[in-house]
Amino acid sequence: MACERDYLLMMLERPGGHITQTAEILGITRESLWKKASFGGGKGGMAGKGV
């Protein structure tokens, strides 16, 4: 979902891009955040977007 990724990107900007801190703020695990945001560069992922 593009909306969810946009929200995650916005949240990542708050603690300076720190995945662990963002996950804590969102109340999810770091792994869940990683999967939801598709950092691995898969289809629709955020790899290479400056995060």
Distance bins in CASP14 RR format, pairs under 12 A and 6 or more apart:
PFRMAT RR
TARGET T0000
AUTHOR 0000-0000-0000
RMODE 2
METHOD distances of the structure
MODEL  1
1 7 0 0 0 0 1 0 0 0 0 0 0
1 8 0 0 0 0 0 1 0 0 0 0 0
1 36 0 0 0 0 1 0 0 0 0 0 0
1 37 0 0 0 0 0 1 0 0 0 0 0
1 38 0 0 0 0 0 1 0 0 0 0 0
1 44 0 0 0 0 0 1 0 0 0 0 0
1 45 0 0 0 0 0 1 0 0 0 0 0
2 8 0 0 0 0 0 1 0 0 0 0 0
2 9 0 0 0 0 0 1 0 0 0 0 0
2 37 0 0 0 0 0 1 0 0 0 0 0
2 38 0 0 0 0 0 1 0 0 0 0 0
2 44 0 0 0 0 1 0 0 0 0 0 0
2 45 0 0 0 0 0 1 0 0 0 0 0
2 46 0 0 0 0 0 1 0 0 0 0 0
3 9 0 0 0 0 0 1 0 0 0 0 0
3 10 0 0 0 0 0 1 0 0 0 0 0
3 36 0 0 0 0 0 1 0 0 0 0 0
4 10 0 0 0 0 0 1 0 0 0 0 0
4 11 0 0 0 0 0 1 0 0 0 0 0
4 26 0 0 0 0 0 1 0 0 0 0 0
4 28 0 0 0 0 0 1 0 0 0 0 0
4 32 0 0 0 0 0 1 0 0 0 0 0
4 33 0 0 0 0 0 1 0 0 0 0 0
4 35 0 0 0 0 0 1 0 0 0 0 0
4 36 1 0 0 1 0 0 0 0 0 0 0
4 37 0 0 0 0 1 0 0 0 0 0 0
4 38 0 0 0 0 0 1 0 0 0 0 0
4 44 0 0 0 0 0 1 0 0 0 0 0
4 45 0 0 0 0 0 1 0 0 0 0 0
4 46 0 0 0 0 0 1 0 0 0 0 0
5 11 0 0 0 0 0 1 0 0 0 0 0
5 12 0 0 0 0 0 1 0 0 0 0 0
5 33 0 0 0 0 0 1 0 0 0 0 0
5 35 0 0 0 0 0 1 0 0 0 0 0
5 36 1 0 0 1 0 0 0 0 0 0 0
5 37 1 0 0 1 0 0 0 0 0 0 0
5 38 1 0 0 1 0 0 0 0 0 0 0
5 39 0 0 0 0 0 1 0 0 0 0 0
5 41 0 0 0 0 0 1 0 0 0 0 0
5 42 0 0 0 0 0 1 0 0 0 0 0
5 43 0 0 0 0 0 1 0 0 0 0 0
5 44 1 0 0 1 0 0 0 0 0 0 0
5 45 1 0 0 1 0 0 0 0 0 0 0
5 46 1 0 0 1 0 0 0 0 0 0 0
5 47 0 0 0 0 0 1 0 0 0 0 0
5 49 0 0 0 0 1 0 0 0 0 0 0
5 51 0 0 0 0 0 1 0 0 0 0 0
6 12 0 0 0 0 0 1 0 0 0 0 0
6 13 0 0 0 0 0 1 0 0 0 0 0
6 36 0 0 0 0 0 1 0 0 0 0 0
6 37 0 0 0 0 0 1 0 0 0 0 0
6 44 0 0 0 0 0 1 0 0 0 0 0
6 46 0 0 0 0 0 1 0 0 0 0 0
6 49 0 0 0 0 0 1 0 0 0 0 0
7 13 0 0 0 0 0 1 0 0 0 0 0
7 14 0 0 0 0 0 1 0 0 0 0 0
7 22 0 0 0 0 0 1 0 0 0 0 0
7 25 0 0 0 0 0 1 0 0 0 0 0
7 26 0 0 0 0 1 0 0 0 0 0 0
7 33 0 0 0 0 0 1 0 0 0 0 0
7 36 0 0 0 0 1 0 0 0 0 0 0
7 37 0 0 0 0 1 0 0 0 0 0 0
8 14 0 0 0 0 0 1 0 0 0 0 0
8 17 0 0 0 0 0 1 0 0 0 0 0
8 19 0 0 0 0 1 0 0 0 0 0 0
8 22 1 0 0 1 0 0 0 0 0 0 0
8 23 0 0 0 0 1 0 0 0 0 0 0
8 25 0 0 0 0 0 1 0 0 0 0 0
8 26 0 0 0 0 1 0 0 0 0 0 0
8 28 0 0 0 0 0 1 0 0 0 0 0
8 32 0 0 0 0 0 1 0 0 0 0 0
8 33 1 0 0 1 0 0 0 0 0 0 0
8 34 0 0 0 0 0 1 0 0 0 0 0
8 35 0 0 0 0 0 1 0 0 0 0 0
8 36 1 0 0 1 0 0 0 0 0 0 0
8 37 1 0 1 0 0 0 0 0 0 0 0
8 38 0 0 0 0 1 0 0 0 0 0 0
8 39 0 0 0 0 1 0 0 0 0 0 0
8 45 0 0 0 0 0 1 0 0 0 0 0
8 46 1 0 0 1 0 0 0 0 0 0 0
8 49 0 0 0 0 0 1 0 0 0 0 0
8 51 0 0 0 0 1 0 0 0 0 0 0
9 16 0 0 0 0 0 1 0 0 0 0 0
9 17 0 0 0 0 1 0 0 0 0 0 0
9 19 0 0 0 0 0 1 0 0 0 0 0
9 22 0 0 0 0 1 0 0 0 0 0 0
9 33 0 0 0 0 0 1 0 0 0 0 0
9 36 0 0 0 0 0 1 0 0 0 0 0
9 37 1 0 0 1 0 0 0 0 0 0 0
9 38 0 0 0 0 0 1 0 0 0 0 0
9 39 0 0 0 0 0 1 0 0 0 0 0
9 45 0 0 0 0 0 1 0 0 0 0 0
9 46 1 0 0 1 0 0 0 0 0 0 0
9 48 0 0 0 0 0 1 0 0 0 0 0
9 49 1 0 0 1 0 0 0 0 0 0 0
9 50 0 0 0 0 1 0 0 0 0 0 0
9 51 1 0 0 1 0 0 0 0 0 0 0
10 16 0 0 0 0 0 1 0 0 0 0 0
10 17 0 0 0 0 0 1 0 0 0 0 0
10 22 0 0 0 0 1 0 0 0 0 0 0
10 25 0 0 0 0 0 1 0 0 0 0 0
10 26 0 0 0 0 0 1 0 0 0 0 0
10 37 0 0 0 0 0 1 0 0 0 0 0
10 51 0 0 0 0 0 1 0 0 0 0 0
11 17 0 0 0 0 1 0 0 0 0 0 0
11 18 0 0 0 0 0 1 0 0 0 0 0
11 19 0 0 0 0 0 1 0 0 0 0 0
11 21 0 0 0 0 1 0 0 0 0 0 0
11 22 1 0 1 0 0 0 0 0 0 0 0
11 23 0 0 0 0 1 0 0 0 0 0 0
11 24 0 0 0 0 0 1 0 0 0 0 0
11 25 1 0 0 1 0 0 0 0 0 0 0
11 26 1 0 0 1 0 0 0 0 0 0 0
11 27 0 0 0 0 0 1 0 0 0 0 0
11 28 0 0 0 0 0 1 0 0 0 0 0
11 33 0 0 0 0 1 0 0 0 0 0 0
11 36 0 0 0 0 0 1 0 0 0 0 0
11 37 0 0 0 0 1 0 0 0 0 0 0
11 51 0 0 0 0 0 1 0 0 0 0 0
12 18 1 0 0 1 0 0 0 0 0 0 0
12 19 1 0 0 1 0 0 0 0 0 0 0
12 20 0 0 0 0 0 1 0 0 0 0 0
12 21 0 0 0 0 1 0 0 0 0 0 0
12 22 1 0 1 0 0 0 0 0 0 0 0
12 23 0 0 0 0 1 0 0 0 0 0 0
12 25 0 0 0 0 1 0 0 0 0 0 0
12 26 0 0 0 0 1 0 0 0 0 0 0
12 30 0 0 0 0 0 1 0 0 0 0 0
12 33 0 0 0 0 1 0 0 0 0 0 0
12 34 0 0 0 0 0 1 0 0 0 0 0
12 36 0 0 0 0 0 1 0 0 0 0 0
12 37 1 0 0 1 0 0 0 0 0 0 0
12 39 0 0 0 0 0 1 0 0 0 0 0
12 46 0 0 0 0 1 0 0 0 0 0 0
12 49 0 0 0 0 0 1 0 0 0 0 0
12 50 0 0 0 0 1 0 0 0 0 0 0
12 51 1 0 1 0 0 0 0 0 0 0 0
13 21 0 0 0 0 0 1 0 0 0 0 0
13 22 0 0 0 0 1 0 0 0 0 0 0
13 25 0 0 0 0 0 1 0 0 0 0 0
13 49 0 0 0 0 0 1 0 0 0 0 0
13 50 0 0 0 0 0 1 0 0 0 0 0
13 51 0 0 0 0 1 0 0 0 0 0 0
14 21 0 0 0 0 1 0 0 0 0 0 0
14 22 1 0 0 1 0 0 0 0 0 0 0
14 24 0 0 0 0 0 1 0 0 0 0 0
14 25 1 0 0 1 0 0 0 0 0 0 0
14 26 0 0 0 0 0 1 0 0 0 0 0
15 21 1 1 0 0 0 0 0 0 0 0 0
15 22 1 0 1 0 0 0 0 0 0 0 0
15 23 0 0 0 0 1 0 0 0 0 0 0
15 24 0 0 0 0 1 0 0 0 0 0 0
15 25 1 0 0 1 0 0 0 0 0 0 0
15 26 0 0 0 0 0 1 0 0 0 0 0
15 33 0 0 0 0 0 1 0 0 0 0 0
15 51 0 0 0 0 0 1 0 0 0 0 0
16 22 0 0 0 0 1 0 0 0 0 0 0
16 25 0 0 0 0 0 1 0 0 0 0 0
16 50 0 0 0 0 0 1 0 0 0 0 0
16 51 0 0 0 0 1 0 0 0 0 0 0
17 23 0 0 0 0 0 1 0 0 0 0 0
17 25 0 0 0 0 0 1 0 0 0 0 0
17 33 0 0 0 0 0 1 0 0 0 0 0
17 37 0 0 0 0 0 1 0 0 0 0 0
17 39 0 0 0 0 0 1 0 0 0 0 0
17 46 0 0 0 0 0 1 0 0 0 0 0
17 49 0 0 0 0 0 1 0 0 0 0 0
17 50 0 0 0 0 1 0 0 0 0 0 0
17 51 1 0 0 1 0 0 0 0 0 0 0
18 24 0 0 0 0 1 0 0 0 0 0 0
18 25 0 0 0 0 1 0 0 0 0 0 0
18 30 0 0 0 0 1 0 0 0 0 0 0
18 33 0 0 0 0 0 1 0 0 0 0 0
18 51 0 0 0 0 0 1 0 0 0 0 0
19 25 0 0 0 0 0 1 0 0 0 0 0
19 26 0 0 0 0 0 1 0 0 0 0 0
19 28 0 0 0 0 0 1 0 0 0 0 0
19 29 0 0 0 0 0 1 0 0 0 0 0
19 30 1 0 1 0 0 0 0 0 0 0 0
19 31 0 0 0 0 1 0 0 0 0 0 0
19 32 0 0 0 0 0 1 0 0 0 0 0
19 33 1 0 1 0 0 0 0 0 0 0 0
19 34 1 0 0 1 0 0 0 0 0 0 0
19 35 0 0 0 0 0 1 0 0 0 0 0
19 36 0 0 0 0 0 1 0 0 0 0 0
19 37 0 0 0 0 1 0 0 0 0 0 0
19 39 1 0 0 1 0 0 0 0 0 0 0
19 46 0 0 0 0 0 1 0 0 0 0 0
19 51 0 0 0 0 1 0 0 0 0 0 0
20 26 0 0 0 0 0 1 0 0 0 0 0
20 27 0 0 0 0 0 1 0 0 0 0 0
20 28 0 0 0 0 0 1 0 0 0 0 0
20 29 0 0 0 0 1 0 0 0 0 0 0
20 30 1 0 1 0 0 0 0 0 0 0 0
20 31 0 0 0 0 0 1 0 0 0 0 0
20 32 0 0 0 0 0 1 0 0 0 0 0
20 33 0 0 0 0 1 0 0 0 0 0 0
20 34 0 0 0 0 0 1 0 0 0 0 0
21 27 0 0 0 0 0 1 0 0 0 0 0
21 30 0 0 0 0 1 0 0 0 0 0 0
21 33 0 0 0 0 0 1 0 0 0 0 0
22 28 0 0 0 0 1 0 0 0 0 0 0
22 29 0 0 0 0 0 1 0 0 0 0 0
22 30 0 0 0 0 1 0 0 0 0 0 0
22 32 0 0 0 0 0 1 0 0 0 0 0
22 33 1 0 0 1 0 0 0 0 0 0 0
22 34 0 0 0 0 0 1 0 0 0 0 0
22 36 0 0 0 0 0 1 0 0 0 0 0
22 37 0 0 0 0 1 0 0 0 0 0 0
22 39 0 0 0 0 0 1 0 0 0 0 0
22 51 0 0 0 0 1 0 0 0 0 0 0
23 29 1 0 1 0 0 0 0 0 0 0 0
23 30 1 0 1 0 0 0 0 0 0 0 0
23 31 0 0 0 0 1 0 0 0 0 0 0
23 32 1 0 0 1 0 0 0 0 0 0 0
23 33 1 0 1 0 0 0 0 0 0 0 0
23 34 0 0 0 0 1 0 0 0 0 0 0
23 35 0 0 0 0 0 1 0 0 0 0 0
23 36 0 0 0 0 1 0 0 0 0 0 0
23 37 0 0 0 0 0 1 0 0 0 0 0
23 39 0 0 0 0 0 1 0 0 0 0 0
24 30 0 0 0 0 1 0 0 0 0 0 0
24 32 0 0 0 0 0 1 0 0 0 0 0
24 33 0 0 0 0 1 0 0 0 0 0 0
25 33 0 0 0 0 1 0 0 0 0 0 0
26 32 0 0 0 0 1 0 0 0 0 0 0
26 33 1 0 0 1 0 0 0 0 0 0 0
26 36 0 0 0 0 1 0 0 0 0 0 0
26 37 0 0 0 0 0 1 0 0 0 0 0
27 33 0 0 0 0 1 0 0 0 0 0 0
27 36 0 0 0 0 0 1 0 0 0 0 0
28 34 0 0 0 0 1 0 0 0 0 0 0
28 35 0 0 0 0 1 0 0 0 0 0 0
28 36 1 0 0 1 0 0 0 0 0 0 0
28 37 0 0 0 0 0 1 0 0 0 0 0
29 35 0 0 0 0 1 0 0 0 0 0 0
29 36 0 0 0 0 0 1 0 0 0 0 0
30 36 0 0 0 0 0 1 0 0 0 0 0
30 37 0 0 0 0 0 1 0 0 0 0 0
30 39 0 0 0 0 0 1 0 0 0 0 0
31 37 0 0 0 0 0 1 0 0 0 0 0
31 39 0 0 0 0 0 1 0 0 0 0 0
32 38 0 0 0 0 0 1 0 0 0 0 0
32 39 0 0 0 0 0 1 0 0 0 0 0
33 39 0 0 0 0 1 0 0 0 0 0 0
33 46 0 0 0 0 0 1 0 0 0 0 0
33 51 0 0 0 0 0 1 0 0 0 0 0
34 40 1 0 0 1 0 0 0 0 0 0 0
34 41 0 0 0 0 0 1 0 0 0 0 0
34 42 0 0 0 0 0 1 0 0 0 0 0
34 45 0 0 0 0 0 1 0 0 0 0 0
34 46 0 0 0 0 0 1 0 0 0 0 0
34 47 0 0 0 0 0 1 0 0 0 0 0
34 51 0 0 0 0 0 1 0 0 0 0 0
35 41 0 0 0 0 0 1 0 0 0 0 0
35 42 0 0 0 0 0 1 0 0 0 0 0
35 45 0 0 0 0 0 1 0 0 0 0 0
35 46 0 0 0 0 0 1 0 0 0 0 0
36 44 0 0 0 0 0 1 0 0 0 0 0
36 45 0 0 0 0 0 1 0 0 0 0 0
36 46 0 0 0 0 0 1 0 0 0 0 0
37 44 0 0 0 0 1 0 0 0 0 0 0
37 45 1 0 0 1 0 0 0 0 0 0 0
37 46 1 0 1 0 0 0 0 0 0 0 0
37 47 0 0 0 0 1 0 0 0 0 0 0
37 48 0 0 0 0 0 1 0 0 0 0 0
37 49 0 0 0 0 1 0 0 0 0 0 0
37 51 1 0 0 1 0 0 0 0 0 0 0
38 44 1 0 1 0 0 0 0 0 0 0 0
38 45 1 1 0 0 0 0 0 0 0 0 0
38 46 1 0 0 1 0 0 0 0 0 0 0
38 47 1 0 0 1 0 0 0 0 0 0 0
38 48 0 0 0 0 0 1 0 0 0 0 0
38 49 0 0 0 0 0 1 0 0 0 0 0
38 51 0 0 0 0 0 1 0 0 0 0 0
39 45 1 0 0 1 0 0 0 0 0 0 0
39 46 1 0 1 0 0 0 0 0 0 0 0
39 47 1 0 0 1 0 0 0 0 0 0 0
39 48 0 0 0 0 1 0 0 0 0 0 0
39 49 0 0 0 0 1 0 0 0 0 0 0
39 50 0 0 0 0 0 1 0 0 0 0 0
39 51 1 0 0 1 0 0 0 0 0 0 0
40 46 0 0 0 0 1 0 0 0 0 0 0
40 47 1 0 1 0 0 0 0 0 0 0 0
40 48 0 0 0 0 1 0 0 0 0 0 0
40 49 0 0 0 0 0 1 0 0 0 0 0
40 51 0 0 0 0 0 1 0 0 0 0 0
41 47 1 1 0 0 0 0 0 0 0 0 0
41 48 1 0 0 1 0 0 0 0 0 0 0
41 49 0 0 0 0 1 0 0 0 0 0 0
41 51 0 0 0 0 0 1 0 0 0 0 0
42 48 0 0 0 0 0 1 0 0 0 0 0
45 51 0 0 0 0 0 1 0 0 0 0 0
END
